[in-house]
Amino acid sequence: MDEPARITPYRDGPYIVRGNFVITDQQGNEIDARRRTIALCRCGRSQMRPFCDGTHRLIGFRAPGEPEQPD
């Protein structure tokens, strides 16, 4: 049985996606993730978007690992 996708935001880092998922571009074309666990860029500065390349550490990106509460 395939495990459903699980997305976890890591504090000051990427979204970690595990399980059975498909990633597509805006036109619906599948992006080959090549594995069952991936890290998606959350800082917007990765050179291999949508995947994380660790740039968040270099630029001091900050974000919580839990849901943010609206002001």
The first five atom37 places (N, CA, C, CB, O) and aatype in JSON, in Angstrom:
{
  "aatype": [12, 3, 6, 14, 0, 1, 9, 16, 14, 18, 1, 3, 7, 14, 18, 9, 19, 1, 7, 2, 13, 19, 9, 16, 3, 5, 5, 7, 2, 6, 9, 3, 0, 1, 1, 1, 16, 9, 0, 10, 4, 1, 4, 7, 1, 15, 5, 12, 1, 14, 13, 4, 3, 7, 16, 8, 1, 10, 9, 7, 13, 1, 0, 14, 7, 6, 14, 6, 5, 14, 3],
  "atom_mask": [
    [1, 1, 1, 1, 1],
    [1, 1, 1, 1, 1],
    [1, 1, 1, 1, 1],
    [1, 1, 1, 1, 1],
    [1, 1, 1, 1, 1],
    [1, 1, 1, 1, 1],
    [1, 1, 1, 1, 1],
    [1, 1, 1, 1, 1],
    [1, 1, 1, 1, 1],
    [1, 1, 1, 1, 1],
    [1, 1, 1, 1, 1],
    [1, 1, 1, 1, 1],
    [1, 1, 1, 0, 1],
    [1, 1, 1, 1, 1],
    [1, 1, 1, 1, 1],
    [1, 1, 1, 1, 1],
    [1, 1, 1, 1, 1],
    [1, 1, 1, 1, 1],
    [1, 1, 1, 0, 1],
    [1, 1, 1, 1, 1],
    [1, 1, 1, 1, 1],
    [1, 1, 1, 1, 1],
    [1, 1, 1, 1, 1],
    [1, 1, 1, 1, 1],
    [1, 1, 1, 1, 1],
    [1, 1, 1, 1, 1],
    [1, 1, 1, 1, 1],
    [1, 1, 1, 0, 1],
    [1, 1, 1, 1, 1],
    [1, 1, 1, 1, 1],
    [1, 1, 1, 1, 1],
    [1, 1, 1, 1, 1],
    [1, 1, 1, 1, 1],
    [1, 1, 1, 1, 1],
    [1, 1, 1, 1, 1],
    [1, 1, 1, 1, 1],
    [1, 1, 1, 1, 1],
    [1, 1, 1, 1, 1],
    [1, 1, 1, 1, 1],
    [1, 1, 1, 1, 1],
    [1, 1, 1, 1, 1],
    [1, 1, 1, 1, 1],
    [1, 1, 1, 1, 1],
    [1, 1, 1, 0, 1],
    [1, 1, 1, 1, 1],
    [1, 1, 1, 1, 1],
    [1, 1, 1, 1, 1],
    [1, 1, 1, 1, 1],
    [1, 1, 1, 1, 1],
    [1, 1, 1, 1, 1],
    [1, 1, 1, 1, 1],
    [1, 1, 1, 1, 1],
    [1, 1, 1, 1, 1],
    [1, 1, 1, 0, 1],
    [1, 1, 1, 1, 1],
    [1, 1, 1, 1, 1],
    [1, 1, 1, 1, 1],
    [1, 1, 1, 1, 1],
    [1, 1, 1, 1, 1],
    [1, 1, 1, 0, 1],
    [1, 1, 1, 1, 1],
    [1, 1, 1, 1, 1],
    [1, 1, 1, 1, 1],
    [1, 1, 1, 1, 1],
    [1, 1, 1, 0, 1],
    [1, 1, 1, 1, 1],
    [1, 1, 1, 1, 1],
    [1, 1, 1, 1, 1],
    [1, 1, 1, 1, 1],
    [1, 1, 1, 1, 1],
    [1, 1, 1, 1, 1]
  ],
  "atom_positions": [
    [[0.84, -1.19, 0.0], [0.0, 0.0, 0.0], [0.88, 1.24, 0.0], [-0.95, 0.0, 1.22], [1.82, 1.33, 0.79]],
    [[0.58, 2.2, -0.87], [1.35, 3.43, -0.96], [1.0, 4.37, 0.18], [1.12, 4.12, -2.3], [-0.17, 4.59, 0.5]],
    [[2.03, 4.92, 0.78], [1.85, 5.9, 1.83], [1.41, 7.22, 1.21], [3.16, 6.08, 2.66], [2.02, 7.65, 0.22]],
    [[0.38, 7.88, 1.75], [-0.03, 9.17, 1.18], [1.06, 10.22, 1.41], [-1.37, 9.65, 1.81], [1.89, 10.08, 2.31]],
    [[1.06, 11.25, 0.61], [2.05, 12.31, 0.73], [1.93, 13.0, 2.08], [1.9, 13.34, -0.41], [0.83, 13.24, 2.59]],
    [[3.08, 13.32, 2.65], [3.14, 14.06, 3.91], [4.13, 15.21, 3.69], [3.57, 13.14, 5.12], [5.26, 14.97, 3.28]],
    [[3.7, 16.44, 3.96], [4.54, 17.61, 3.77], [4.83, 18.23, 5.14], [3.87, 18.65, 2.82], [3.91, 18.54, 5.9]],
    [[6.12, 18.39, 5.44], [6.53, 18.92, 6.73], [7.38, 20.18, 6.52], [7.31, 17.86, 7.54], [8.44, 20.1, 5.9]],
    [[6.93, 21.34, 7.02], [7.77, 22.53, 6.93], [8.85, 22.46, 8.02], [6.92, 23.83, 7.08], [8.54, 22.32, 9.2]],
    [[10.12, 22.55, 7.61], [11.21, 22.54, 8.57], [11.56, 23.97, 8.95], [12.44, 21.81, 8.0], [11.65, 24.85, 8.1]],
    [[11.75, 24.19, 10.26], [12.06, 25.53, 10.74], [13.28, 26.07, 10.01], [12.31, 25.52, 12.27], [14.32, 25.41, 9.94]],
    [[13.16, 27.27, 9.47], [14.23, 27.96, 8.74], [14.74, 27.16, 7.55], [15.37, 28.26, 9.68], [15.88, 27.37, 7.11]],
    [[13.92, 26.26, 7.02], [14.37, 25.43, 5.91], [13.27, 25.09, 4.94], [0.0, 0.0, 0.0], [12.27, 25.8, 4.84]],
    [[13.45, 23.99, 4.21], [12.53, 23.62, 3.14], [11.27, 22.92, 3.64], [13.23, 22.75, 2.15], [11.11, 22.65, 4.83]],
    [[10.39, 22.63, 2.68], [9.29, 21.71, 2.91], [9.82, 20.32, 2.56], [8.0, 22.09, 2.05], [10.34, 20.13, 1.46]],
    [[9.69, 19.37, 3.46], [10.08, 17.99, 3.18], [8.81, 17.24, 2.78], [10.78, 17.32, 4.42], [7.82, 17.24, 3.51]],
    [[8.86, 16.6, 1.62], [7.71, 15.85, 1.1], [8.07, 14.38, 1.07], [7.31, 16.35, -0.33], [9.08, 13.99, 0.49]],
    [[7.25, 13.56, 1.72], [7.48, 12.11, 1.77], [6.22, 11.39, 1.32], [7.88, 11.66, 3.21], [5.11, 11.89, 1.49]],
    [[6.41, 10.23, 0.72], [5.26, 9.4, 0.38], [4.99, 9.36, -1.11], [0.0, 0.0, 0.0], [5.9, 9.53, -1.92]],
    [[3.73, 9.14, -1.44], [3.29, 8.99, -2.82], [2.82, 10.35, -3.34], [2.16, 7.93, -2.94], [1.74, 10.8, -2.97]],
    [[3.62, 11.0, -4.19], [3.27, 12.33, -4.69], [3.7, 12.47, -6.15], [3.93, 13.42, -3.82], [4.52, 11.7, -6.65]],
    [[3.13, 13.46, -6.8], [3.5, 13.85, -8.16], [3.7, 15.35, -8.15], [2.41, 13.41, -9.23], [2.88, 16.07, -7.58]],
    [[4.78, 15.83, -8.76], [5.03, 17.26, -8.88], [4.86, 17.63, -10.35], [6.46, 17.64, -8.35], [5.38, 16.95, -11.23]],
    [[4.11, 18.72, -10.6], [3.93, 19.18, -11.97], [4.25, 20.66, -12.07], [2.48, 18.9, -12.46], [4.23, 21.39, -11.07]],
    [[4.56, 21.1, -13.3], [4.74, 22.53, -13.53], [3.37, 23.16, -13.79], [5.72, 22.79, -14.73], [2.35, 22.48, -13.69]],
    [[3.35, 24.44, -14.11], [2.08, 25.16, -14.31], [1.26, 24.6, -15.45], [2.35, 26.61, -14.56], [0.03, 24.72, -15.44]],
    [[1.91, 23.99, -16.42], [1.2, 23.43, -17.57], [0.76, 21.99, -17.33], [2.08, 23.5, -18.8], [0.14, 21.37, -18.2]],
    [[1.07, 21.44, -16.15], [0.66, 20.08, -15.83], [1.68, 19.03, -16.23], [0.0, 0.0, 0.0], [1.41, 17.84, -16.09]],
    [[2.85, 19.45, -16.71], [3.9, 18.5, -17.06], [4.58, 17.99, -15.8], [4.94, 19.15, -18.01], [4.95, 18.78, -14.92]],
    [[4.75, 16.69, -15.71], [5.35, 16.1, -14.52], [6.83, 16.44, -14.4], [5.17, 14.59, -14.53], [7.56, 16.38, -15.39]],
    [[7.25, 16.81, -13.21], [8.65, 17.05, -12.89], [9.17, 15.8, -12.19], [8.83, 18.34, -11.99], [8.62, 15.38, -11.17]],
    [[10.21, 15.21, -12.74], [10.75, 13.96, -12.2], [11.51, 14.22, -10.9], [11.67, 13.28, -13.23], [12.58, 14.82, -10.92]],
    [[10.96, 13.78, -9.78], [11.59, 13.97, -8.48], [12.65, 12.91, -8.2], [10.53, 13.97, -7.39], [13.56, 13.15, -7.41]],
    [[12.54, 11.75, -8.82], [13.51, 10.65, -8.73], [13.64, 9.99, -7.36], [14.84, 11.14, -9.13], [14.49, 9.13, -7.17]],
    [[12.81, 10.38, -6.41], [12.84, 9.72, -5.09], [11.52, 9.93, -4.38], [14.0, 10.27, -4.22], [10.68, 10.72, -4.81]],
    [[11.35, 9.2, -3.28], [10.09, 9.28, -2.52], [10.13, 10.31, -1.41], [9.75, 7.93, -1.94], [9.1, 10.6, -0.8]],
    [[11.3, 10.88, -1.12], [11.43, 11.97, -0.16], [12.22, 13.08, -0.83], [12.12, 11.49, 1.17], [13.33, 12.86, -1.34]],
    [[11.65, 14.28, -0.83], [12.32, 15.42, -1.46], [12.22, 16.64, -0.55], [11.7, 15.72, -2.84], [11.41, 16.68, 0.38]],
    [[13.06, 17.64, -0.84], [13.01, 18.92, -0.13], [12.64, 19.99, -1.15], [14.38, 19.24, 0.58], [13.35, 20.17, -2.15]],
    [[11.55, 20.71, -0.91], [11.11, 21.78, -1.79], [11.54, 23.12, -1.21], [9.58, 21.73, -1.99], [11.4, 23.37, -0.01]],
    [[12.06, 23.99, -2.08], [12.53, 25.31, -1.68], [11.4, 26.12, -1.07], [13.14, 26.05, -2.87], [10.28, 26.15, -1.6]],
    [[11.7, 26.77, 0.03], [10.74, 27.66, 0.66], [11.24, 29.1, 0.69], [10.43, 27.19, 2.08], [10.45, 30.03, 0.88]],
    [[12.55, 29.3, 0.5], [13.11, 30.65, 0.56], [13.03, 31.37, -0.79], [14.56, 30.59, 1.02], [13.11, 32.6, -0.83]],
    [[12.87, 30.62, -1.89], [12.78, 31.23, -3.2], [14.1, 31.51, -3.87], [0.0, 0.0, 0.0], [14.12, 32.09, -4.96]],
    [[15.22, 31.13, -3.27], [16.53, 31.47, -3.82], [17.32, 30.28, -4.35], [17.34, 32.15, -2.78], [18.43, 30.45, -4.84]],
    [[16.77, 29.07, -4.27], [17.45, 27.88, -4.76], [17.75, 28.01, -6.25], [16.61, 26.63, -4.5], [16.97, 28.59, -7.0]],
    [[18.88, 27.48, -6.68], [19.25, 27.46, -8.1], [18.67, 26.23, -8.8], [20.76, 27.48, -8.25], [18.85, 26.08, -10.0]],
    [[17.97, 25.36, -8.07], [17.36, 24.18, -8.67], [15.89, 24.05, -8.3], [18.1, 22.92, -8.24], [15.37, 22.95, -8.1]],
    [[15.21, 25.21, -8.22], [13.78, 25.22, -7.89], [13.02, 24.29, -8.82], [13.2, 26.65, -7.96], [13.34, 24.22, -10.01]],
    [[12.03, 23.59, -8.32], [11.38, 23.78, -7.04], [12.1, 23.09, -5.88], [9.97, 23.29, -7.12], [11.62, 23.14, -4.74]],
    [[13.23, 22.44, -6.15], [13.93, 21.69, -5.11], [14.88, 22.59, -4.32], [14.7, 20.52, -5.73], [15.39, 23.58, -4.84]],
    [[15.11, 22.23, -3.08], [16.0, 22.97, -2.19], [17.45, 22.6, -2.5], [15.66, 22.68, -0.7], [17.78, 21.44, -2.73]],
    [[18.33, 23.62, -2.5], [19.76, 23.37, -2.67], [20.57, 23.85, -1.46], [20.28, 24.06, -3.93], [21.8, 23.88, -1.52]],
    [[19.89, 24.21, -0.38], [20.57, 24.64, 0.84], [20.85, 26.14, 0.93], [0.0, 0.0, 0.0], [21.42, 26.6, 1.91]],
    [[20.45, 26.91, -0.09], [20.7, 28.35, -0.1], [20.08, 29.05, 1.11], [20.15, 28.97, -1.37], [20.6, 30.08, 1.54]],
    [[18.99, 28.51, 1.66], [18.34, 29.15, 2.81], [19.32, 29.38, 3.95], [17.16, 28.29, 3.3], [19.2, 30.36, 4.68]],
    [[20.29, 28.49, 4.11], [21.29, 28.65, 5.18], [22.19, 29.85, 4.91], [22.15, 27.38, 5.33], [22.54, 30.59, 5.82]],
    [[22.58, 30.03, 3.65], [23.5, 31.12, 3.27], [22.87, 32.5, 3.38], [23.99, 30.9, 1.86], [23.56, 33.47, 3.67]],
    [[21.56, 32.59, 3.16], [20.9, 33.9, 3.15], [20.2, 34.23, 4.46], [19.89, 33.96, 2.02], [19.62, 35.31, 4.61]],
    [[20.25, 33.3, 5.42], [19.62, 33.55, 6.72], [18.11, 33.49, 6.69], [0.0, 0.0, 0.0], [17.45, 34.19, 7.46]],
    [[17.55, 32.66, 5.82], [16.1, 32.52, 5.72], [15.52, 32.08, 7.06], [15.72, 31.5, 4.63], [16.07, 31.2, 7.72]],
    [[14.42, 32.69, 7.45], [13.74, 32.35, 8.7], [12.28, 32.07, 8.44], [13.89, 33.49, 9.73], [11.59, 32.85, 7.78]],
    [[11.79, 30.95, 8.97], [10.38, 30.58, 8.89], [10.13, 29.54, 9.96], [9.99, 30.04, 7.46], [11.01, 28.74, 10.28]],
    [[8.94, 29.53, 10.53], [8.64, 28.55, 11.58], [8.45, 27.15, 11.01], [7.39, 28.98, 12.35], [8.26, 26.98, 9.8]],
    [[8.5, 26.16, 11.88], [8.25, 24.78, 11.5], [6.83, 24.37, 11.81], [0.0, 0.0, 0.0], [6.48, 23.2, 11.67]],
    [[6.01, 25.31, 12.23], [4.6, 25.04, 12.52], [3.75, 26.11, 11.84], [4.32, 25.0, 14.06], [4.29, 27.1, 11.35]],
    [[2.44, 25.92, 11.81], [1.58, 26.91, 11.16], [1.74, 28.31, 11.77], [0.12, 26.48, 11.24], [1.84, 28.46, 12.99]],
    [[1.75, 29.32, 10.9], [1.83, 30.69, 11.37], [0.42, 31.21, 11.64], [2.56, 31.58, 10.35], [-0.52, 30.87, 10.92]],
    [[0.28, 32.01, 12.65], [-1.01, 32.6, 13.0], [-1.13, 33.96, 12.33], [-1.18, 32.72, 14.55], [-0.2, 34.77, 12.4]],
    [[-2.26, 34.23, 11.67], [-2.44, 35.55, 11.04], [-2.47, 36.65, 12.1], [-3.75, 35.58, 10.21], [-2.91, 36.44, 13.23]],
    [[-1.99, 37.83, 11.71], [-1.98, 38.97, 12.64], [-3.35, 39.56, 12.81], [-1.03, 40.05, 12.16], [-3.52, 40.52, 13.55]]
  ]
}
